[in-house]
């Protein structure tokens, strides 16, 4: 595993070598004695953090800062000076410096500062990469929708397609907003930044790509995606993404089918439950259990439940109870088709207390 890279720019030999000695055991440290040499190193290989003196001959650290920001707007840059003043600090920050420390520096302080800003750089780069992935995904979505113009049932399939991608994209957007707030809060507090949100973003992007692959192959009716599925893994992932309560069932609940299709079926049901929750005190329980030769995925909410006289209609294409809120009436219809294609059934009911709905996806259990 490659080590993080630290670039030190200082015309004075003593401070430059002190920083090399201080960080050489932890990072790959590159030291140069001028801004121009630092720019050359930056162009060769992107460092994760730059420490640069402000007062240097020929070209100052502030001048170098402007050039470095044009080359790499994400790298963390720490300015060092033995001639510290509020005006100099403000100028450094104004031109894109990440932080500002005075010489002589405290070793413990600069260790903590560098570690914090190396993490900041890596998270910023990963977030940027995720954004690029989303832009690519958007282009792929447009391509797929344009391709569907050749199909007679364009309206129906496009609606299903948009719904499929809507849930994971909502997860992505939610975690991006949480991450941005977390970065701002943790930066101001000097605390370590949580990277688990980024992992969830990447997983959701991967799900979107899987769904795109599914739609590309749909017309070919290929059965190459049929395989054994550990149902508990899919249930756990959906519950975690939606931040619902998870009731763990027995391990080793295997079914046979398409991993992406089954995931989207579970996700549709949990998404419907989230939409039904009251503004305060909402609760969703997601879990799985066995029932003879079947494995049941159960999603229960306290959102008021189904109208008893409408349960039979709810699995019909385009039937919705959401009125003007934007429901397309496809979620339960899509889910029903998926479950039945896997030899199972979709069961709608209200809970015993009549405070919410219980939706069950029943699949044949392998073994």
TATA-V181296 format. One record per backbone hydrogen bond with DSSP energy under -1.0 kcal/mol. CO is the residue of the C=O (numbers start at 0). NH is the residue of the N-H. Records with the same first field share a line. If there is no record, write none. Layout:
BEGIN
CO=NH ; NH
END
This chain:
BEGIN
3=27
4=47 ; 48
5=29
6=50
7=31
8=52
11=15
12=16
13=17
14=18
15=19
16=20
17=21
18=22
19=23
22=25 ; 26
27=5
29=7
31=9
33=37
34=38
35=39
36=40
37=41
38=42
39=43
40=44
48=6
49=77
50=8
51=79
53=60
56=58
59=63
60=64
61=65
62=66
63=67
64=68
65=69
66=70
67=71
75=49
76=97 ; 98
77=51
78=100
79=53
80=102
84=88
85=89
86=90
87=91
88=92
89=93
90=94
91=96
92=95
98=78
100=80
105=109
106=110
107=111
108=112
109=113
110=114
111=115
112=116
113=117
114=118
115=119
116=120
117=121
118=122
119=123
120=124
121=125
122=126
123=127
124=128
125=129
126=130
127=131
128=132
129=133
130=134
131=135
132=136
133=137
134=138
135=139
136=140
137=141
138=142
139=143
140=144
141=145
142=146
143=147
145=148
146=149
147=150
152=156
153=157
154=158
155=159
156=160
157=161
158=162
159=163
160=164
161=165
162=166
164=168
165=169
166=170
167=171
168=172
169=173
170=174
171=175
172=176
173=177
174=178
175=179
176=180
177=181
178=182
179=183
180=184
181=185
182=186
183=187
184=188
185=190
194=198
195=199
196=200
197=201
198=202
199=203
200=204
201=205
202=206
203=207
204=208
205=209
206=210
207=211
208=212
209=213
210=214
211=215
212=216
217=220
222=225
226=256
228=230 ; 254
229=232 ; 233
230=234
231=235
232=236
233=237
234=238
235=239
236=240
237=241
238=243
244=285
246=287
251=253
252=230
253=365
254=228
256=226
257=261
258=262
259=263
260=264
261=265
262=266
263=267
264=268
265=269
266=270
267=271
268=272
269=273
270=274
271=275
283=244
284=299
285=246
286=297
288=295
290=293
292=364
293=290
294=362
295=288
296=360
297=286
298=358
299=284
306=309
309=313
312=315
315=318
321=324
328=317
329=333
330=334
331=335
332=336
333=337
334=338
335=339
336=340
338=343
339=342
344=361
346=359
348=357
350=353
354=303
355=350
356=300
357=348
358=298
359=346
360=296
361=344
362=294
END
